[in-house]
């Protein structure tokens, strides 16, 4: 719970305890005075007088001192029982906290006086349950993905070794076949490198916090460089990448991290774009923000999948074929980088297009 809620709870419990002690004591005293002073006054006085006249006179002389002592005893006894009840509440509270740790699935039930605290503890309990479930789900996804990628590493690596062995052992291979085998081995080796990089991303993701090294960078130049670097990938699918932006747009941010974020979006667009279509990147600038949009034609994506695109290790193809995409970390890392720059990234689907909208505050 937040500090102010804890303070409010403590104040309320203290007020309730003091009120109980005061009211019970006053009520008991009022009843006592009513009985002894009104109903039984004459009878008690006569009994004391008949029993011991001296004692009766002493009681009359010290009447108010006796009443004070009596009232003190009443307050003390009342406080004892009220505080004992409050102490039992504390025992139940500590038991509930232990229950949250040991058995978070079990609902917390406290006395009606602790309804506010019960509500807050159950919120914490549910948050813990959800966090554990999410962590377990992510760990399972991560383990499955590592298993799949380890399996997929073996295939291209076997091909590389096989073709290189052929070239080593076969001395009379024609030049065209030699070039063909070299090309295949290179493609497979590049695939091994890509999978190795994905392994690296998986193992280091969330193991450290990203730190920003900000400087003034030209976003348009940065995007043009990324587009040029991605040309070999886009060329294989007959894709065009169109940048719609001013000639220059200076932004104060971490160039390396932003390059990684935008590169992930471009790579994602290439991987999932329909062949022979155009990937469009739009950049606009206002006095307060930079607005960016990455748009590409793709297969229809259901809304429930769109909501999960920024989850770690999630891939829209629902398959283990790692050749069709990455480890499912590109978009989560992109989101983290954008948010580190006090920005926001959202995704939506329109007809046969998917659009990633980014807002960066200047």
C-alpha positions as CSV (number, residue, x, y, z in Angstrom):
1,X,0.0,0.0,0.0
2,X,1.0,3.6,-0.5
3,X,2.4,5.5,2.5
4,X,-0.6,7.8,2.8
5,X,-3.0,4.9,2.9
6,X,-1.0,3.2,5.7
7,X,-0.9,6.5,7.6
8,X,-4.7,6.9,7.1
9,X,-5.3,3.3,8.3
10,X,-3.2,3.8,11.4
11,X,-4.9,7.1,12.2
12,X,-8.3,5.5,11.8
13,X,-7.5,2.5,14.0
14,X,-6.1,4.8,16.7
15,X,-9.2,6.9,16.6
16,X,-11.5,3.9,16.7
17,X,-9.6,2.4,19.7
18,X,-9.7,5.7,21.7
19,X,-13.3,6.2,20.9
20,X,-14.2,2.7,22.0
21,X,-12.3,3.1,25.3
22,X,-13.9,6.5,26.0
23,X,-17.5,5.5,25.1
24,X,-17.3,2.1,27.0
25,X,-15.8,3.8,30.0
26,X,-18.4,6.6,30.0
27,X,-21.2,4.2,29.5
28,X,-20.1,2.0,32.3
29,X,-19.6,4.9,34.6
30,X,-23.1,6.3,33.7
31,X,-24.7,3.0,34.4
32,X,-22.8,2.6,37.6
33,X,-23.8,6.1,38.9
34,X,-27.4,5.6,37.8
35,X,-27.6,2.3,39.7
36,X,-25.7,3.2,42.8
37,X,-26.5,6.9,43.1
38,X,-30.2,6.8,42.2
39,X,-31.5,3.3,42.6
40,X,-29.4,1.9,45.4
41,X,-28.0,5.0,47.0
42,X,-30.2,4.9,50.1
43,X,-29.9,1.1,50.5
44,X,-26.1,1.0,50.2
45,X,-25.7,4.0,52.5
46,X,-28.0,2.3,55.2
47,X,-26.0,-1.0,54.8
48,X,-22.7,0.8,55.3
49,X,-24.0,2.8,58.1
50,X,-25.3,-0.2,59.9
51,X,-22.1,-2.1,59.2
52,X,-19.6,0.5,60.3
53,X,-20.4,4.1,60.9
54,X,-16.7,5.1,60.8
55,X,-16.3,3.5,57.4
56,X,-19.4,5.2,56.1
57,X,-18.1,8.6,57.1
58,X,-14.6,7.9,55.6
59,X,-16.2,6.9,52.3
60,X,-18.2,10.2,52.4
61,X,-15.1,12.2,53.1
62,X,-13.1,10.5,50.2
63,X,-16.0,10.1,47.8
64,X,-14.5,11.8,44.8
65,X,-11.1,10.1,45.3
66,X,-12.9,6.7,45.3
67,X,-14.8,7.6,42.2
68,X,-11.5,8.6,40.5
69,X,-9.9,5.3,41.4
70,X,-13.0,3.5,40.3
71,X,-13.0,5.3,37.0
72,X,-9.3,4.6,36.5
73,X,-9.9,0.9,37.0
74,X,-12.7,1.0,34.5
75,X,-10.6,2.8,31.9
76,X,-7.7,0.4,32.5
77,X,-9.8,-2.7,32.1
78,X,-11.6,-1.3,29.1
79,X,-8.3,-0.3,27.5
80,X,-6.9,-3.8,28.1
81,X,-9.7,-5.6,26.3
82,X,-9.9,-3.0,23.4
83,X,-6.1,-3.2,22.9
84,X,-6.2,-7.0,23.2
85,X,-8.7,-7.0,20.4
86,X,-6.6,-4.7,18.3
87,X,-3.6,-7.0,19.0
88,X,-5.6,-9.9,17.7
89,X,-6.2,-7.8,14.6
90,X,-2.5,-7.4,14.2
91,X,-2.0,-11.1,14.5
92,X,-4.5,-11.7,11.8
93,X,-2.8,-9.0,9.7
94,X,0.6,-10.6,10.0
95,X,-0.9,-14.0,9.3
96,X,-2.5,-12.5,6.1
97,X,0.8,-11.1,5.0
98,X,2.5,-14.5,5.4
99,X,-0.4,-16.0,3.5
100,X,0.2,-13.7,0.6
101,X,3.8,-14.9,0.4
102,X,3.2,-18.5,1.0
103,X,-0.1,-19.0,-0.7
104,X,-1.1,-16.0,-2.8
105,X,-4.0,-17.9,-4.4
106,X,-5.9,-17.9,-1.2
107,X,-8.2,-14.9,-0.6
108,X,-7.5,-12.7,2.4
109,X,-10.4,-12.4,4.8
110,X,-10.2,-10.0,7.8
111,X,-12.7,-8.8,10.3
112,X,-15.2,-6.1,9.1
113,X,-13.3,-3.4,11.1
114,X,-10.3,-4.1,8.7
115,X,-12.3,-4.0,5.5
116,X,-10.1,-1.3,3.9
117,X,-6.9,-3.2,4.8
118,X,-8.5,-6.4,3.5
119,X,-9.2,-4.7,0.1
120,X,-5.6,-3.4,-0.2
121,X,-4.0,-6.8,0.8
122,X,-6.1,-8.6,-1.8
123,X,-5.0,-6.1,-4.4
124,X,-1.4,-6.8,-3.5
125,X,-2.2,-10.5,-3.5
126,X,-3.7,-10.4,-7.0
127,X,-0.9,-8.3,-8.3
128,X,1.6,-10.9,-7.0
129,X,-0.4,-13.7,-8.5
130,X,-0.5,-11.9,-11.9
131,X,3.2,-11.1,-11.7
132,X,4.1,-14.7,-11.0
133,X,1.9,-16.0,-13.7
134,X,3.3,-13.5,-16.2
135,X,6.9,-14.3,-15.1
136,X,6.2,-18.1,-15.5
137,X,4.6,-17.6,-18.9
138,X,7.6,-15.5,-20.1
139,X,10.0,-18.0,-18.7
140,X,8.2,-20.8,-20.5
141,X,8.2,-18.8,-23.7
142,X,11.8,-18.1,-23.3
143,X,12.7,-21.7,-22.6
144,X,10.6,-22.9,-25.6
145,X,12.2,-20.4,-27.9
146,X,15.7,-21.2,-26.8
147,X,14.9,-24.9,-27.4
148,X,13.5,-24.2,-30.9
149,X,16.4,-21.9,-31.8
150,X,19.0,-24.4,-30.6
151,X,17.3,-26.9,-32.9
152,X,17.3,-24.4,-35.7
153,X,21.0,-23.6,-35.2
154,X,21.9,-27.1,-36.0
155,X,20.3,-27.1,-39.5
156,X,22.2,-24.2,-41.1
157,X,25.4,-25.1,-39.3
158,X,25.2,-28.7,-40.6
159,X,24.7,-27.3,-44.1
160,X,27.7,-25.0,-43.8
161,X,29.9,-27.9,-42.7
162,X,28.6,-30.1,-45.4
163,X,29.1,-27.7,-48.3
164,X,32.6,-26.7,-47.0
165,X,33.6,-30.4,-46.7
166,X,32.4,-31.0,-50.3
167,X,34.6,-28.1,-51.5
168,X,37.5,-29.4,-49.5
169,X,37.3,-33.0,-50.7
170,X,36.1,-32.5,-54.3
171,X,39.0,-31.1,-56.3
172,X,37.3,-31.0,-59.7
173,X,34.3,-28.9,-58.8
174,X,33.3,-26.5,-61.6
175,X,33.6,-22.8,-61.0
176,X,29.8,-22.3,-61.2
177,X,29.1,-25.1,-58.7
178,X,31.9,-23.8,-56.5
179,X,30.3,-20.3,-56.4
180,X,26.9,-21.8,-55.8
181,X,28.1,-23.8,-52.8
182,X,30.0,-20.9,-51.4
183,X,26.9,-18.7,-51.7
184,X,24.7,-21.3,-50.0
185,X,27.3,-21.7,-47.2
186,X,27.5,-18.0,-46.8
187,X,23.7,-17.7,-46.5
188,X,23.6,-20.5,-43.9
189,X,26.5,-18.9,-42.0
190,X,24.7,-15.5,-41.9
191,X,21.6,-17.3,-40.6
192,X,23.8,-18.8,-37.8
193,X,25.0,-15.3,-37.0
194,X,21.4,-14.0,-36.9
195,X,20.3,-16.8,-34.5
196,X,23.4,-16.2,-32.4
197,X,22.5,-12.5,-32.1
198,X,19.0,-13.5,-31.1
199,X,20.4,-15.7,-28.4
200,X,22.5,-12.7,-27.2
201,X,19.4,-10.5,-27.1
202,X,17.5,-13.2,-25.1
203,X,20.2,-13.6,-22.5
204,X,20.9,-9.9,-21.9
205,X,17.3,-8.6,-22.1
206,X,16.3,-7.0,-18.8
207,X,19.6,-8.1,-17.2
208,X,20.7,-4.5,-17.2
209,X,19.0,-1.1,-17.5
210,X,19.5,0.8,-20.7
211,X,21.3,4.1,-20.2
212,X,20.8,7.1,-22.4
213,X,23.7,8.9,-24.0
214,X,21.9,11.8,-25.5
215,X,23.2,14.1,-28.3
216,X,21.7,16.1,-31.1
217,X,21.1,13.7,-34.0
218,X,19.5,14.0,-37.5
219,X,16.6,11.6,-37.5
220,X,16.2,11.8,-41.3
221,X,19.8,10.9,-41.9
222,X,19.6,8.1,-39.4
223,X,16.5,6.6,-41.1
224,X,18.1,6.9,-44.5
225,X,21.2,5.0,-43.2
226,X,19.0,2.3,-41.8
227,X,17.0,2.0,-45.0
228,X,20.2,1.7,-47.0
229,X,21.5,-1.0,-44.7
230,X,18.3,-3.0,-45.0
231,X,18.4,-3.0,-48.8
232,X,19.7,-6.5,-49.2
233,X,16.8,-7.9,-47.0
234,X,14.1,-5.9,-48.7
235,X,15.4,-6.7,-52.2
236,X,14.9,-10.4,-51.6
237,X,11.1,-9.8,-51.2
238,X,10.9,-7.1,-53.9
239,X,10.1,-4.5,-51.3
240,X,10.5,-0.8,-51.5
241,X,11.1,1.5,-48.5
242,X,9.8,5.0,-48.9
243,X,10.8,7.8,-46.5
244,X,8.4,10.7,-46.4
245,X,10.2,13.4,-44.3
246,X,11.9,16.8,-44.5
247,X,15.5,17.0,-45.5
248,X,16.7,17.4,-41.9
249,X,15.1,16.9,-38.5
250,X,17.3,17.4,-35.4
251,X,16.3,15.5,-32.2
252,X,18.0,15.3,-28.9
253,X,18.3,11.6,-28.0
254,X,20.5,8.5,-27.9
255,X,21.4,7.8,-31.5
256,X,22.5,4.2,-31.0
257,X,19.4,3.2,-29.1
258,X,17.1,5.0,-31.5
259,X,18.9,3.4,-34.5
260,X,18.2,0.0,-32.8
261,X,14.5,0.9,-32.2
262,X,13.9,2.1,-35.8
263,X,16.0,-0.8,-37.2
264,X,13.8,-3.3,-35.3
265,X,10.7,-1.7,-36.9
266,X,12.1,-1.8,-40.4
267,X,13.3,-5.4,-39.9
268,X,9.9,-6.3,-38.6
269,X,8.2,-4.6,-41.6
270,X,10.4,-6.5,-44.0
271,X,9.8,-9.9,-42.3
272,X,6.1,-9.6,-42.3
273,X,5.4,-7.4,-45.4
274,X,3.6,-8.9,-48.5
275,X,6.0,-9.4,-51.4
276,X,6.5,-6.6,-53.9
277,X,4.8,-4.0,-51.7
278,X,6.1,-0.6,-50.2
279,X,7.1,0.1,-46.7
280,X,6.3,3.7,-45.9
281,X,8.0,5.7,-43.1
282,X,6.4,9.1,-42.4
283,X,8.1,11.7,-40.1
284,X,6.4,15.0,-39.1
285,X,7.6,17.7,-36.7
286,X,5.7,20.1,-34.5
287,X,6.9,22.6,-32.0
288,X,6.5,20.1,-29.1
289,X,6.8,16.6,-30.6
290,X,8.1,14.5,-33.5
291,X,5.5,12.2,-35.0
292,X,6.6,9.0,-36.8
293,X,4.7,6.3,-38.6
294,X,6.0,2.9,-39.9
295,X,3.4,1.4,-42.3
296,X,3.6,-1.8,-44.3
297,X,1.2,-4.2,-46.1
298,X,0.7,-7.5,-44.4
299,X,-1.8,-10.3,-43.7
300,X,-4.7,-9.3,-41.5
301,X,-3.8,-9.4,-37.8
302,X,-6.5,-10.0,-35.3
303,X,-6.9,-7.4,-32.6
304,X,-6.0,-9.8,-29.8
305,X,-2.7,-10.4,-31.5
306,X,-2.0,-6.7,-31.9
307,X,-2.4,-6.2,-28.2
308,X,0.4,-8.7,-27.6
309,X,3.0,-7.4,-30.1
310,X,4.9,-5.6,-27.5
311,X,5.1,-8.6,-25.2
312,X,8.5,-10.3,-24.8
313,X,9.0,-13.5,-26.9
314,X,5.6,-13.1,-28.7
315,X,5.5,-13.8,-32.4
316,X,2.5,-13.3,-34.6
317,X,3.1,-16.3,-36.8
318,X,2.5,-18.7,-33.8
319,X,5.1,-21.0,-35.2
320,X,8.6,-22.0,-34.2
321,X,10.0,-21.3,-37.7
322,X,12.7,-18.8,-36.6
323,X,13.6,-18.1,-40.2
324,X,10.4,-16.0,-40.6
325,X,11.3,-13.7,-37.7
326,X,13.3,-13.0,-34.7
327,X,13.2,-14.0,-31.1
328,X,10.2,-11.9,-30.3
329,X,12.3,-9.2,-28.6
330,X,12.5,-6.6,-31.3
331,X,9.3,-4.8,-30.6
332,X,9.5,-5.0,-26.8
333,X,13.0,-3.5,-26.9
334,X,11.8,-0.8,-29.3
335,X,9.0,0.1,-26.9
336,X,11.4,0.3,-24.0
337,X,13.8,2.6,-26.0
338,X,10.9,4.9,-27.1
339,X,9.6,5.1,-23.5
340,X,13.1,5.9,-22.2
341,X,12.9,9.0,-24.5
342,X,9.6,10.0,-22.8
343,X,7.9,8.8,-26.0
344,X,5.0,6.6,-26.8
345,X,4.5,3.9,-29.4
346,X,1.2,2.3,-30.4
347,X,0.2,-0.2,-33.1
348,X,-3.0,-0.5,-35.1
349,X,-4.3,-2.3,-38.2
350,X,-6.2,-0.7,-41.1
351,X,-7.4,-2.9,-43.9
352,X,-4.3,-4.8,-45.1
353,X,-1.8,-2.5,-43.4
354,X,-0.2,-2.4,-40.0
355,X,0.9,0.9,-38.6
356,X,3.3,1.7,-35.8
357,X,2.8,5.3,-34.5
358,X,5.5,7.0,-32.5
359,X,5.4,10.3,-30.6
360,X,8.7,11.6,-29.3
361,X,8.7,14.7,-27.1
362,X,11.3,17.3,-27.8
